[in-house]
Amino acid sequence: MSSPPKGCRAPGSDTAQPVAKSKASRWRAFALIAVHVAFAIHLAFWLDDKRTISPIEPSEAMEFSKRSAINAGFVFFVLMILSTLVLGRFFCGWACHLVALQDLCAAAMRKLGIRPKPLRSKTLALVPFVAGFYLFLWPLVQRWWLGTLDHPVTLELETTAFWATFPGVVISILTFLFAGFAAVYFLGSKGFCTYACPYGAFFHTADRAAPLRIRVTDACEGCGHCTVACTSNVAVSVEVRRYGMVVDPGCMKCLDCVSVCPKDALYVGWGKPALAVRGKTRRAPRFRWGWELWLTATFLAAFFTFRGLYGRVPFLMTLAVAGCLAFLALRGAQMLLQPRVEIAPFVLKEKGRWTRAGRAFALLLLPVLAFWGHSAWIRFEDAQSRAAYQPLIPVRAAWFTNQRPEVTEQLRAQAEEVVALATRVIEQGLWETPRVRVERGWASMILGDEERFQQDLAIASALAPKDVNTLVERGHALRARGDARGAVPLYQQAVRRNADEVDTQRYLIDAAREAGDLSLAIQPLRRVTEERPWDAGSFERLALANAIGGRAREAEAALRKAVDLSPPGEGPWSRLMQFYSDNGRGDEAVQWLEKTIPQVPKLVELRAALVRVLLMLDRRSEAQDALSEALKVSPDDPQLRILQQTLQPN
């Protein structure tokens, strides 16, 4: 936009009519608060029951791209895209928690008299589209290439690991700071949405087809209040004058423009979509291509430096950090090459001379660049260490099995290289990286240094409190040298960290048996069943521990509970039948089978089991009748044919 529309005056000028306070912003604030209240309720349900609906978060839709899993996040994301095709980007403006954060930060800055300018970079505006492709479409391309697209679709609307994909407190706070205050201050209002949000790329595209848009009547006098009030950096007054509606897909339907219009000339209405508008006028570019290339290069350098740095920086936070650093790098270069530079509300350079604010900016920029450079060096060292570790992965996988490979001289040399590289990363880094500790620990184990293995994995376990492998592998090492009792606490802690890991519970049972005290496994497993009374698998493992420990009554109770919690014909029913048979209680087995078979009449395994139990009880006539019914369901089943031969008279 080269000049404001007719009647549009700069806010604060003597001739400008004051812009009214938006009434829509209050209702939008209520809506956004309600979203966070709903999230808190969702979290409370998980904390209370240890299971809940999977996170209603667009990022969860990646699981469909990776392994054809439909979860609540995927359903939600699809519904939001479909709604945007009709209603436009109402979800972004009225329900997105990151939009709420950015609006809150922008409001706080306005209170301080700070009004950040939008960056308006053409190249960085492509970042959300690249990020969206990488998160949601690239996994599908990879699966197509590998021929795994035909993986069966699974429905996973519930989860017990609700918090597994969310970062910790520190990273959450840093994400809010960068995606909120920093992105708004450096990149403009809704800066994260414009230059980082991968979900916004899909909404941006879908919005162009939406027939519901901000439209204008003949009452419009071009005062420009709508543009001033817009927090999405949309030139509302220009677009409604030229097209009769807002066509910019960055419009998030916050409705501030509608609310502040002194003539009530704007409204939300149905009509032709933005796709129908031809010859749309584009804003003049703010930067020459040289500066755009500089922005792109510095953004990429920052992204690849900080993505996963120290095993902590997540993808979305990295996008925000990279955008902010690209802006700082831009201003730093402009301080050297341009006569006037500013970062609102500070003028950094005026008439070719640095101001006091400019000198302060330069002093603050130096440690930022130093940290950036150091982080890039650590990432380089880390990449070398990780590449050297790759040949050791198969060795690690087979180490505690009968197929443990021989440690050759070549393998020792590889492990020594990993130890040297990983040690440099650990000693030169500002923080620890759990993965590097694990890699050095395993390289040390291959070299025969089990003490360092235990130390490194213990540190990695403390750094990654959700991980169970660092506990389980230490337990395996202790059991391998005959210290089963020492391994038990590690397995117990692993079970507490993630009760969904079936193997971990079995390791605990095995270690307790080797230690000669099954109560070491029974007590933790009983605690799991008390916390997760709906989990059939945990009851099954508790039954196994009780059975090994000679507690027949407790084993039966847990086994029956596991069977009752499982769908008909599923779960450990065959073990329950075996338990009844071993204890001379075949009649109870018959009763359970006769009750369950009508619920799953086509499940041949249940019918065959009934025939076997009746034969065991010497009730041949009833067994013959049960077999006849089974053959009607599956006349060619091999196990039924064998039973038929058994029942034939000699």
N, C-alpha and C positions, 0 to 999 in steps of 0.2 A: 504494500500500500504506500504510494508515494505521498499522498496528502489525505487529510481527513475528509469525510463527506461533508456536504453542505450542511451547515448548522451545527457541526460537531466542534466543540470548543475544548481546549485543554482544561482538565480539572484544576481548580485553584486559580484560574485567571479571573480578572475582574469582571468579565462579561459572561463567565460560565454560570449556568444555573446549577445549584447544588444537586448532586446525584442522591436520590432517595436511598434509604437503607432497605435492602432486600428483605421482603417478608418470607420469600421462599427459603432463604438460608436457615431460618429458625426451624422450619419443618424438616429441612434436610438434615439439620443437626440432630433432631429427634430420631429420624430414620437411621442415621449412622450410629447413634448411641444404642438404638434397639438392636442393630446388627451385632454390636459387641456384647450386649446382654445375652443375646441368643448364643453367641460363642461361649460365654461363661457358663451358661446352662448346659450346653453340649459337653464342655469339659467336666462339669460337676457330675453328670451322668456317668462319664467314664471313670472318674475317681471313685465313685460309689460302687459301681458294678463291675469295674475292670473290663468292660466291653461296651461299645456304643456304635453308632453309625460312623462309618469311615469319614475322615475329615471332608467337610463340604468346602473344598478349596480347589480352584482350577488346576493347580500344579499336580494334584493327585491323578488327573487325567492322563499323565505320562505313563501310568501303569498299563493303560490300554495299548498305547503305542509300543511298549516294551514287551508285554506278554499277554495281550488280549484280555486283561482283567477289567471288568466293568465295576467301578466303585462309585460311591456317592459323589465324589469330586468330578468324575467323568460325566455322570448324569447331569449334575449341576452346570458344568461347563457347556455341555451341548444345549441345555435348555436356555442358558443365557445367550448363546450365539443365535439361537432361533428367535428369542425375544428381541434381540437387537435388529434382526432382519426386518422386524415389523415396527418396533417402538423406538429404535435408535438406542443410543448408549445411556439409557436410564440407569442400568445397573451400575455403571461406573460412577455416575454422579450421586446416586442415592444409596448404594449398598457396599461399595468397596472400602475396606478398612485403610488401604494405602491412600486413597483419595481423601478420606477423613483426616489422616495424619498430615497430608500436605496442606489441606485447607486450614488445619489448626496451626501449623507452622507459619503459613502465609498471614493468617490473622494476627498472630503474635508479632510478626515483623511489622505489619501495618501499624500496630500499637506503638512501635518504636520509631515510626516514621520511615521505615525501609520498604521500598516498593521495587523488588528485583525485576529486571527486564528479562523477557524470554530470550533464549540464545538464538533461536531460529537458524539452526544448522541443517542443511539439506542432507548431508551425509549421515550425521548422527541420528536423524529422524528415521533412517533405515534400520537402526539397531533392533527395535522391537520386532520387526519382521524376520530378521535373521535369527534372533533369539527364539521366536515362536517356532520357526522352522526347525531349529536345532532341538528344541524340547519335545515337540509333538509330532513332527513329520520325519525327521531324520531317523529315529528308531524304526519306523515303518520301512524306510528305504533300505536300512541295514538288514532287516528281516527278509525283505524281498530278495535282496542279493544273496543271503544265506539260505533261502528257500524255506524259511520257518514261518511264513505268513499264515499257514494253515493251522497254526496252533489253536486248539479249541478255546472258545470264549468262556471265561469263568465269571461268575457273579460274586463279588466280594463287597457287599454293602455294609457289613459289620467288621469291626476290628477290635483287637485287644491291645494293639500297639498304637494308640491314638497319637501319642506324642513323638513317635519314632522319626517322623520326617520333619519335625520342627527343631530349630536350633535352640541352644541353651540361652540363659538369661543374658550373658554378656554379648553374644552375637546378635541376639534380638534387639538389645539396646543400640548397638552399633548400626544395625540395619535401619532402625527407625531414625537414627541421627543422619545417616547418609541418604536414605530414600526420602526422608522428610526435610529437615532443616537445610542440609547441605545442597540437596538437589533443587529445592525451591530457591535458595539464595543464589546459587551459581547458574542454574539452568532456567529459572523462571517458575511461576506458578504452574502446578501439574508437571514439573520437570521430569519426574520419574515416569509418569504416564507417557510423555512425549518421546523420551529418549532411552527408555529401558524396559518398560512393561511388556513381556512377551504375550500376555493374554490380550492386552490392548490392541495388538496387531490384528487379531481375529475380529475383535469388536469394531475396530477402525474400518476393516473391509466390509463387514456386514452392515454397518451403519449407512453406507452409500445406497443400499437398496431399501432402506426403511421409508415407508410412506408417511409416517408420523414425524413431523418436523416443526421447528420454530418458524412461524410464518408471520406476515405483516399485512396490515390493512392500509387503506389510503390515509388514515389519520396520522401516519408517521411524518414527522417534520425534520428528521435527520439530526436530532439533537446530540446523538452519540452516547447518551447515558448507558445504553445497552452494552456498548463496547467497553466502557469504563468499568461496568459492574461485572463483566464476564471474567471468571477466574480460570477459564480454559484457554485464554489467549486467542479468542476468536474475534475477528473484526465483524461483529454482528451487524452494525449499522451499514457497513459497506455491502455485505452479502444480501441483506434484505432489500436494500435499494436496487441492487443489480439483478437479483434472481427472484425476489419475492419470498425468499426463505433462506434459512441458514443451510449451506451445503457442506461446510467444513466438517469432516468426520471426526475432528477433535472435539466437537461440541458434545458435552456430557449431560445435556438436558438438566443442568442444575436449576434452570428457570429463574436465575437472578435477573437476566435481561428482561424477561416478561414482567417480573415484579416491579422493576424500577422505572419502566417506561412511563413518562408523565402523561402520555396521551392514550395509554392502554392500547397501543397499536400492535403490539406483539401478542401472539397466542400460539398454543400448541394445536396443530390441526392436521387433518389427512389431506393428501394430495400426491402429486408426482414426487418421486424420490430424487435424490441428488444425481443419480445415474442419468436422469433424463435431461439434465442441464448440459448444454453444449457450450464450448468456448469459455470455460470458466477462467476468470482472470487470476493470475498468480501474483503473489507478492514479489517484489524485487528482492533478489538475494542479498543477505546482509554481509556475506563474506565472499571474497574472490576465491577462485579454486585453489590457489596456493594455501590460503588459510583453511579451507575445507580439508585439503589433504593433510595438513598439519594436525587438525583436530582428529581426523581418522587414524593417523599413525599413532598419535599419543593415546587415543582411546584403546587401540589394539594393544599397545605396549603395556598400558595399565591393566587391561583385562587379563592378558596372559601372565602378568606378574602376580596379580593378587587372587586369581581364580584358584581356590583350594589352598591358599598359602597357609602353611603350618597345619594343614588338615582341618582348617576351621572356617575359612571364608566361603559362604555359599554363593550360588550362582546369581541370585537376584541382588544380593548385596554387592557382588563384584561389578555388576552392570552400573549400579549407582556410583560406586567408588570410581570406576573408570570414566564415567561421564564427568564427575567433578574434577578429577585430575586432568582430563583433557581440557576443561575450561581454564584451570589454573595454568596449564602449560601454554594455552593460547594467550592469556593475559601476560604471562612471563615473556613470551616472544614479542608481543606487541610493545611491552615496556622498552624493548631494545630498538624497535623499528618504527614505531608510530609516534607522532608528536603529542597525541592526547589519548589517554587510557583511563578508564574508570571502572570501578566495581561499586555499584550503587550501595550506599550514598557517598562513597569516597572517590575523589579524583586522584588517580595515582601518578599521572603525568600530565603536565599542562605546558603548552608551547615548547615542547621538547625538553622540559626539565622535570626531574622527579620531585614530587611533593613529599612532605613528611609522611603522608599515608603511603606513598609509593615506596619510600625507603623501608617503612615498617613491613609492607607487603613482601619486599624482596628478602628481608631478614627472616620472615616467617616461611617463605617459599624454600629457602635453602635446606632446612631440616626435612621438609616434605620430600624434596628431591633426593636428599641423602637416604631417607628411609625407603623411598621408591627404588633407588639404585641397589641398596643392600638387599631388599626383598627380591629383586630380579636376580641377584647373584645367588641367593639361597635357593631360588626356584631352579636355577641352572644346575647347581650342585645336587639338588634333590632329584632332578630328572636323570642325572648321570647315575646316582645311587639306585634309583628305581629300575633303570635299564639293566644295570649289573645284577640286580636281584632276580630278574625274570627266570634265568636258568635254574634257580634254586627252588622255585615254586613246586615243581613235581616232587622234589626231594622232601620238602616240608609235608606235602600231602600224604606221602607214604612212610613217613618217619616212624610212626607208632604202629605200624602194621607189619605183617610177615614179609611184605615186599620192600622193606627198607633197602635202598640202593647202597652199593659200596661207595665209600668216600674216596674217590680217586684223587690223584695229584691235581688234575684239571679242576675238579670240583673244589678242592681245598683252595686253589688259586682264585677261583671265582668268589668263594666265601671271604677270603682275605681282602679282596678288592671291595666287596660290599661293606665289610667292617671299616675299612679305611675311609671310604666315601661317606658312609652314614655317620661316622664319628665327626667328620668335618661339618656336616649339616647340623649335628647336635651341638657341637661346640661353638660354631659361628652364628647360629640362629639366635634370635631374640626370644623365641618361645620354642617349646617342644612340639614335635610332630609325632603323634602316636604311631603312625604307620612306619616311620623311620626307625623308631625304637623296636618295633616288632621285627623289621627286616634285619637290623643289626643283631637282635637277639637270636634269630634263627640262623644267621650266618655263624654266630658264635657257637651255637649248639652243634652245627655241622663240623666245626673245628674242634669240638670236644670241650668247650668252655660252658658247661651247664650253669655255673654260677652267674655268669653275665646274662645268659638266656633268662634265668629267673628274674634277675634284677631289671632287665630291659622290659620284659613283658609285664612286670609288676607296675613299672612307671607308666607304660602304655595303658594298662587297665585303669589306673587312677585318672589318666587324662581323658579316657573315653569310657565314661561310666555306663554307657548303654551296651558296650561290646561284651560278648561272652567268650569269644575265642581266646582272648588273652588269659582268661581264667581256666578254661577247659584245657588248653595246651599245657599250661603249667601243671595242672592236675595229672595229665597224662604222663608228663616227665617224672613226677614223683612216684606214680604207680609203676612206671617202667623200672625204677630202681628199688621197688619193694616197699615204698612208703605210702600205702593206701590210706592210712589214717591221716597223714598230712595232706593228702589230696582231697579228702572229704570236704573241709571248709571251703575250698576253691569251687568245687562243684555246687555246694550249697549256695554260695554267693551267686554263681551263674544262674541257678534256678530262680533265685530272687530277682535277678535282673531281667530275665525273660522266661516266663513260665511256658511260653509257646514252643520253646526248643525241646522237642521230644527226646532227642539224643542226650541232651544234658541231664535230664531226669534219669535216663537209663545208666549213664555214666555214674551218677550218684549212687544208684542202687548197686552197681557192680563194685564200686569202691567200698561201700559200707559192708558188702558181703565179704570182700577180701580182708577188711579190717575186723571181721567177726562180730559186728554190731549193727544189725539192720535198723535199729532205732535211729541211727544217724541219718538214715534216708527216710524212714517212716514219718518222723516228726516234721521235717520240712515239706514233704509231699502232702501230709495232712493239712498243713497250714495253707498250701496252695489250693486244696479243694475247699477250704473254708472261705478263702478270698474269691474263688471262682466256682461257685456251686453249680454252674451250668456246664462246666468243662468235663465232658465224658472221658477224654484222654487222660487227664490228671487222675481221675478215679481209677482208671485202668492201671496206671503205673503204681498207684498206692496199693491196689490189689496185688500186683506182682510183688512188691516189696514185702507185704504182709505174708504172702504165700511162701516166699523164700525164707522168711523169718519164722515160719511155723505157726502163724496166727491165722488158722483156718477160718474162724468166725469173722474176724475183721476183713480178711481177704474176700469172703463171700459177700459181705455187706457192700464193700467198695465195688466189687464186680457187678453186683445187681444194680447198683446206682449208675455205673457206666453204661450198662445195657439199657436201663430205663431212659437215660438222657440221649441215647443215640436213636436215629430214625429206625423204624421197624426193619428188621433184617440186617442192620448194620451194627458196627461196634463189636465188642468182644463176646458176642453171644456164643460162639463156638467154644470159647474158654469156659463160659458158664456151664454149657452142656457137659464139657469134660469134667468140670468140678463136680457136677451132680453125679455123673457116672462113677467117678473115682470114689465118691463117698456113699455109694449105694442109694442114691436119691433119684433114680430114674423117673419115678412118677412125677416129680416136680419138673423135670425136663420136658416130659410129655405135655404137662399142663401149659408150660410156657410156650412150647412150639405150637400147640393147638390154638392158643390165643393169638399168636403172632402171624401164623400163616394166612388167615383171611385178610390181614392188612396188606400183605405183599404176596398175593396168590401166585404170581409168576416166578417167584424166586425159588428155583429148583433146589438150591443148597439147603434151605430150611426143610423142604419136603423130604429130601434124602436123609437129613439128620433125624427126622421123626421116624422114618423107617428103621434106621439103625438102632435108635433107642428102644423102639418096640421089640426089635429082634433081641436086643440085650436082655430085655425083661421077659423074653420067651412068650411074647404075645403075638404069635405068628399070624393069626387071623386078622388082627388089627393092622399088623404090618403090611399084609397083602392088600388090604383095602387102601391104606395110605399110599402104597406103591401104585396101585391102579389110578388113583387120583393124580399122582405125580406124572405118570406116563401120559395122561390126557393133556397135561400142560406142556410137556417136552418129551415126546415119544422117542427121540433119538439121542437123549442125553446119555453119555457113556457111564456115568456113575449109577444112573437108574438101571441101565442094562445089566451091570454087574450085580446089583441088588436083586434084580429079577432072576438071574441065574442062581443066586443064593437061596431064594425062596422056592425054587422049583423042587418038587419031590424027587428023591433019589430013584 
